[in-house]
Amino acid sequence: MVGAAAKNCLTVGLFLLLVCSLQGQGKSRHDLWETQLQAFVSTDGRVNYPAWSKKRHLLDNYIQALSEAPPQSNWQKNDILAYWINAYNALTVQLIIDHYPVKSIKDIPKRWSIPVFTIGEKSYSLGDIEHKILRKQNEKRIHFAINCASTSCPNLYRSAFKGSQLDYQLETVTRQFFRDTSKNKFESDRIRLSKILLWFIMDFGFKKEKLAFLSRYAPIPIDSDVSIRYLPYDWSLNE
């Protein structure tokens, strides 16, 4: 009994320490999230939801810590982006675990519109975070950092996003996404892209703007008259 009580006190103490750290720093370091990513996400982006569900208190603690230490007006843009990218990914994992086993996130009713996160008296859905917060920051690369728990999504990055490293991290995940031949295929005369670039045409623009963006990340040089098509999107769970 004493051992169990001591263990519980240690868990609570670590949680409170994390909350105080997040609040005192004025920005989040997301150490608890990164530890979980390293434990439950493989190097090829596969998520071990059954194992994670057995330790879901760690995920719940992290999300609660985020709720207790939201972005402040004096935060830098990159710190705000890192906070919300990590929140979106953690909340998506939590949503899947809440409904596991499922074959696809699309099996969950209203998956992107139900409230999943609360700060004070304000609630947020995954859709709110993606469309009303992240996309408003005018940063195309966020689309390759957030993960929708599906095979065709960008892989769940195994490190927490951090404001001080964000540009490097966004460059990394974007480059990895376009060089993954299961998600995009580049040939000299045609490109077959992820439908992410079709669905978010307001972010990536039409062909000229899209090719200008792709030229930074494609594994081969791209000609302006190349043909663009889109691959089928696999919504099966990324496990």
C-alpha positions in Angstrom: 0.0 0.0 0.0 2.8 2.4 0.9 4.5 1.6 -2.4 1.4 2.3 -4.4 0.7 5.5 -2.6 4.3 6.6 -3.2 4.0 5.8 -6.9 0.7 7.8 -7.2 2.4 10.8 -5.4 5.3 10.6 -7.8 3.0 10.5 -10.8 1.0 13.5 -9.5 4.2 15.3 -8.7 5.6 14.8 -12.2 2.4 16.0 -13.7 2.3 19.1 -11.6 5.9 19.8 -12.4 5.1 19.6 -16.1 2.2 22.0 -15.7 4.3 24.5 -13.8 7.1 24.2 -16.3 4.7 24.9 -19.2 3.2 27.8 -17.4 6.4 29.2 -16.0 8.3 29.0 -19.3 5.5 30.8 -21.2 5.8 28.1 -23.8 5.6 24.4 -23.9 8.4 21.9 -24.1 6.3 18.9 -24.7 8.7 16.4 -23.1 5.9 14.0 -22.0 4.5 13.9 -25.5 7.9 13.2 -27.1 8.5 10.3 -24.7 5.2 8.7 -25.7 5.9 9.2 -29.4 9.3 7.4 -29.1 7.6 4.6 -27.2 4.5 3.9 -29.3 5.3 5.1 -32.9 7.6 3.1 -35.1 10.2 4.7 -37.4 7.9 4.1 -40.4 5.0 5.9 -38.7 3.0 3.0 -37.5 1.2 3.6 -34.2 0.8 0.9 -31.6 -2.6 1.9 -30.3 -3.2 -1.2 -28.1 0.1 -0.6 -26.2 -0.6 3.2 -26.0 -4.1 2.5 -24.6 -2.6 0.6 -21.7 -0.6 3.8 -20.8 -3.3 6.3 -21.8 -3.0 8.1 -18.5 0.2 9.5 -19.8 -1.6 10.9 -22.9 -4.4 12.2 -20.7 -1.9 13.9 -18.4 -0.2 15.6 -21.4 -3.4 16.9 -22.9 -4.5 18.2 -19.5 -1.2 19.9 -19.1 -1.7 21.6 -22.5 -5.2 22.7 -21.4 -3.7 24.2 -18.2 -1.0 26.1 -20.1 -2.5 27.5 -23.3 -0.7 30.0 -25.6 -0.3 33.5 -24.3 -0.3 36.8 -26.2 3.5 37.2 -25.8 4.3 33.8 -27.4 6.2 33.7 -30.6 4.4 32.4 -33.7 6.5 29.2 -33.8 5.7 28.4 -30.2 2.0 28.8 -30.9 2.2 26.6 -34.0 4.2 23.9 -32.1 1.6 23.9 -29.3 -1.4 23.4 -31.6 0.4 20.9 -33.9 1.2 18.7 -30.9 -2.2 19.2 -29.4 -3.9 18.2 -32.7 -1.8 15.0 -32.9 -2.2 14.1 -29.3 -6.0 14.6 -29.4 -6.2 12.5 -32.6 -4.4 9.6 -30.8 -6.7 10.1 -27.8 -9.8 10.0 -30.1 -8.7 6.7 -31.7 -7.9 5.1 -28.4 -11.3 6.2 -27.1 -13.0 4.3 -29.9 -10.4 1.5 -30.5 -10.6 -0.9 -32.2 -11.7 0.9 -35.3 -10.5 0.3 -38.8 -10.5 4.0 -39.8 -10.9 7.3 -38.1 -13.9 7.8 -40.5 -15.7 5.1 -38.6 -16.0 7.5 -35.7 -19.1 9.7 -36.0 -18.4 13.5 -36.3 -14.7 12.8 -35.8 -13.6 16.3 -36.8 -16.5 18.3 -35.3 -17.0 16.8 -31.8 -15.4 18.8 -29.0 -12.2 17.1 -27.9 -10.3 19.8 -26.0 -11.1 22.5 -23.6 -9.2 25.6 -22.4 -11.1 27.4 -19.7 -14.7 27.5 -20.9 -13.9 27.2 -24.6 -14.1 23.9 -26.4 -12.3 22.9 -29.6 -12.9 20.1 -32.1 -10.1 18.8 -34.3 -11.7 20.8 -37.2 -11.5 23.9 -35.1 -7.8 23.4 -34.4 -7.0 22.6 -38.1 -9.1 25.2 -39.9 -9.6 28.0 -37.4 -6.2 28.0 -35.8 -3.4 26.2 -37.7 -4.4 27.1 -41.3 -4.9 30.8 -40.2 -1.1 31.0 -39.5 -0.3 31.0 -43.3 2.1 28.0 -43.0 1.6 25.4 -45.7 3.9 22.9 -44.1 1.6 22.3 -41.2 -0.3 19.9 -43.4 2.6 17.5 -43.3 3.0 17.9 -39.5 -0.5 17.0 -38.4 -1.6 13.4 -38.5 -5.2 12.1 -39.1 -4.4 8.5 -38.0 -4.6 7.2 -41.5 -2.3 5.4 -43.8 -2.2 8.1 -46.5 -1.6 10.8 -43.9 1.9 12.2 -43.3 3.6 9.9 -40.7 3.2 10.8 -37.1 6.5 12.6 -36.3 8.4 10.8 -33.5 9.5 14.1 -31.9 7.5 16.8 -30.3 7.3 20.0 -32.3 9.1 22.8 -30.5 9.1 26.5 -31.3 12.9 26.8 -31.3 13.2 24.0 -33.8 10.0 24.4 -35.8 11.3 25.5 -39.1 13.8 22.6 -39.3 11.1 20.2 -38.2 8.6 21.4 -40.7 11.2 21.2 -43.5 12.0 17.7 -42.4 8.4 16.3 -42.3 7.5 18.0 -45.6 10.6 16.6 -47.4 9.9 13.2 -45.9 6.3 13.3 -47.1 7.0 14.1 -50.7 9.8 11.5 -50.9 7.6 8.7 -49.6 6.6 6.9 -52.8 3.5 5.4 -51.0 2.1 9.0 -50.7 3.4 10.8 -53.8 5.0 9.6 -57.0 7.2 11.8 -59.2 8.1 11.0 -62.8 9.7 13.1 -65.5 6.4 13.6 -67.4 3.8 13.3 -64.6 3.3 13.7 -60.9 0.8 11.7 -58.8 0.2 13.7 -55.6 -1.5 13.1 -52.3 -5.1 14.5 -52.3 -4.0 16.8 -49.5 -2.8 19.2 -52.2 -6.2 19.0 -53.9 -8.3 19.3 -50.8 -6.4 22.3 -49.6 -6.1 24.2 -52.9 -6.8 27.4 -51.1 -3.5 26.9 -49.2 -1.3 25.5 -52.0 -2.8 27.3 -55.0 -3.4 26.1 -58.5 -0.8 24.4 -60.8 1.8 27.2 -61.0 1.8 28.0 -57.3 1.7 24.3 -56.4 4.7 23.5 -58.6 6.7 26.3 -57.1 6.1 24.8 -53.7 6.8 21.3 -54.8 10.1 22.3 -56.5 11.6 22.7 -53.0 10.8 19.1 -51.9 10.4 16.9 -54.9 13.1 14.2 -55.4 13.5 15.1 -59.1 13.4 18.4 -61.0 9.9 19.4 -62.1 9.0 20.8 -65.5 6.3 23.4 -65.7 4.3 21.4 -68.2 4.3 18.2 -66.1 0.9 16.4 -65.8 -0.6 16.3 -62.3 -2.9 13.6 -61.0 -4.0 12.6 -57.5 -3.6 9.2 -55.8 -6.4 7.5 -54.0 -6.4 8.3 -50.3 -6.2 5.3 -47.9 -8.1 6.1 -44.7 -7.3 2.8 -43.0 -5.8 3.2 -39.5 -2.1 3.9 -39.4 -1.2 0.9 -37.2 
